[in-house]
Amino acid sequence: MKVVEKFTSINGEGTRAGELAVFVRFKGCNLRCSYCDTMWANEPDCQYKEETPEEILNYVLGTGIRNVTLTGGEPLLQKDIRELIHLLLQAGLQVEIETNGAVDLSAFCEERPVFTMDYKLPSSGCEEYMITENMELLGKDDTVKFVCGSQEDLLKALDVIQTYDLTNRCHVYLSPVFGSIEPVQIVEFMLKHRLNGVRLQIQM
């Protein structure tokens, strides 16, 4: 597996924000979003280390931290990702997958990690790649995250939330693209549309 970094910190977003977590970041992504904050991990010349699922598991266990976040890039593109998920879950760890919404989740639902899935809004430049069938696979522990950079983005997020009844299906977060929209504008939009069950989340 192509690992570009492993580290311990607190979760900066999602349902476990503020909790300790072990992060494993993999190289490569099938999207190039306009606001990507980890583009370096997707470049062809990005340095990485080949590691087996067993080696990654041993690193995680050695930290003594029970929350594991698999991220990227797009972690679900790694060829041995299902084996890694299996090993981590069998070890009794809490496994979160940060995924971009452009990978079919059906192949990864058997053992059921927690998905934090993006829906790429218009300003990302990647909305056309969203696999909306993934919405039907999400459950109460999962999250759909909308990274918003404009009023157009907010209106599209509202449409998706309503179309797929997301607040009754999973957690729903709205987050700002810094420099493009102010958090207060998102709050005003939430108030205007009575977005019960939706949270503003500012990345830590």
C-alpha positions in Angstrom: 0.0 0.0 0.0 1.3 3.5 -0.9 1.6 5.3 2.4 2.7 8.9 2.3 2.4 9.6 6.1 1.3 8.1 9.4 0.9 10.2 12.5 -1.2 10.7 15.7 -3.1 13.8 16.4 -6.7 14.8 17.1 -9.5 14.4 14.6 -10.0 17.7 12.9 -13.5 17.0 11.6 -16.3 14.4 11.5 -18.2 12.9 14.4 -15.0 12.3 16.4 -13.6 15.8 16.1 -11.4 16.6 19.0 -10.7 12.9 19.8 -7.3 11.3 19.5 -6.8 9.4 16.3 -4.2 7.6 14.2 -4.0 8.9 10.7 -2.8 6.8 7.7 -2.6 8.9 4.5 -2.4 7.1 1.2 -1.1 8.4 -2.2 -3.4 9.0 -5.1 -6.9 10.3 -5.9 -9.3 10.0 -8.8 -10.4 13.6 -8.4 -8.7 17.0 -8.4 -10.9 19.4 -6.5 -10.3 23.1 -6.8 -9.9 23.6 -3.1 -7.9 20.4 -2.3 -5.7 20.9 0.8 -3.6 17.7 0.2 -2.9 18.0 -3.5 0.7 17.1 -2.8 -0.4 13.5 -1.9 -1.9 13.1 -5.4 1.1 14.2 -7.4 3.0 11.6 -9.4 6.3 12.4 -7.8 5.0 12.3 -4.2 7.2 10.3 -2.0 5.6 7.2 -0.4 6.5 4.0 1.4 5.2 0.6 0.4 3.7 -1.0 3.5 1.6 -4.1 4.0 -1.7 -4.1 5.8 0.0 -6.0 8.6 2.8 -3.4 8.9 0.1 -0.6 9.1 -1.8 -2.6 11.7 1.3 -3.0 13.9 2.0 0.7 13.7 -1.6 1.6 14.8 -1.5 -0.9 17.6 1.8 0.5 18.8 0.3 3.9 19.3 -2.3 2.7 21.8 -4.9 4.9 20.2 -8.2 3.2 19.2 -9.5 5.6 16.6 -8.1 5.1 13.1 -8.7 7.5 10.2 -7.7 6.2 6.7 -7.4 9.2 4.3 -5.6 10.4 1.2 -5.9 11.1 -1.5 -8.6 8.5 -1.8 -7.9 5.5 0.5 -10.4 3.2 -1.2 -8.3 3.1 -4.3 -5.6 1.2 -2.5 -5.6 -2.5 -3.7 -5.3 -4.0 -0.2 -7.6 -1.6 1.5 -10.3 -4.3 2.2 -7.7 -6.5 4.0 -6.5 -3.5 6.0 -10.0 -2.6 7.1 -10.6 -6.2 8.1 -7.4 -6.4 10.2 -8.1 -3.1 12.0 -11.7 -4.0 12.8 -10.7 -7.5 13.9 -8.3 -5.8 16.3 -11.3 -3.9 17.9 -10.3 -0.5 16.5 -12.7 2.3 15.4 -12.1 2.7 11.7 -13.1 5.8 9.8 -12.7 6.1 6.0 -12.5 9.6 4.6 -13.8 9.1 1.0 -14.5 11.5 -1.8 -17.9 10.3 -3.0 -16.5 9.1 -6.3 -15.8 5.5 -5.3 -18.6 2.8 -5.1 -18.9 2.0 -1.4 -20.8 -1.3 -1.9 -17.6 -3.3 -2.0 -16.6 -2.0 1.4 -19.8 -2.4 3.4 -19.5 -6.1 4.5 -17.4 -5.4 7.6 -18.7 -1.9 8.0 -16.2 0.8 8.8 -17.5 4.3 9.4 -17.7 6.4 6.2 -17.1 10.1 6.2 -18.1 10.8 2.6 -17.8 14.0 0.7 -20.4 15.2 -1.8 -18.5 17.5 -4.1 -20.4 20.7 -4.8 -20.2 22.8 -8.0 -17.3 24.9 -6.9 -15.1 21.8 -6.5 -15.2 21.2 -10.2 -15.9 17.5 -9.6 -19.6 17.2 -8.9 -20.1 15.1 -12.1 -18.2 12.2 -10.6 -20.4 11.8 -7.5 -21.9 8.3 -7.2 -25.3 9.1 -5.7 -26.1 5.4 -5.2 -23.7 5.6 -2.2 -26.3 7.6 -0.3 -28.5 4.4 0.0 -25.6 2.6 1.7 -25.0 5.1 4.5 -26.2 4.5 8.1 -26.5 6.3 11.4 -22.8 6.2 12.2 -21.8 7.6 8.8 -21.4 11.2 7.7 -21.9 13.2 4.5 -19.8 16.3 4.4 -20.5 19.2 2.1 -17.5 21.6 1.6 -19.2 24.9 0.5 -17.6 27.8 -1.3 -20.6 29.8 -2.5 -24.3 30.3 -2.2 -24.7 28.0 -5.3 -22.9 25.3 -3.3 -25.3 25.8 -0.4 -28.4 25.5 -2.5 -27.1 22.3 -4.1 -26.2 20.9 -0.7 -29.8 21.6 0.4 -31.2 19.8 -2.7 -29.0 16.7 -2.0 -29.9 16.7 1.7 -33.6 16.8 0.9 -33.5 14.4 -2.1 -31.8 11.7 -0.1 -33.4 12.5 3.3 -29.9 12.6 4.7 -30.7 14.0 8.1 -32.8 10.9 8.8 -30.1 8.6 7.4 -26.7 9.8 8.7 -24.8 12.8 10.1 -24.7 15.9 7.9 -22.0 18.6 8.0 -21.5 21.8 6.2 -18.0 23.2 6.1 -16.6 26.4 4.5 -13.9 26.7 1.9 -11.7 29.3 3.7 -11.4 32.5 1.8 -14.4 31.8 -0.4 -17.3 31.9 2.1 -17.6 33.0 5.7 -19.0 30.6 8.3 -21.7 33.2 9.3 -23.1 32.9 5.7 -23.5 29.2 6.2 -25.2 29.8 9.5 -27.6 32.3 7.9 -28.4 29.8 5.2 -29.1 27.1 7.8 -31.4 29.5 9.7 -33.2 30.6 6.5 -33.9 27.0 5.5 -34.5 25.6 9.0 -31.8 23.0 8.5 -32.5 20.9 11.6 -30.1 18.0 12.0 -27.4 19.7 10.0 -24.2 20.9 11.6 -21.7 23.6 10.7 -18.2 22.2 11.2 -15.1 24.3 11.1 -12.0 22.1 10.6 -9.6 22.1 13.5 
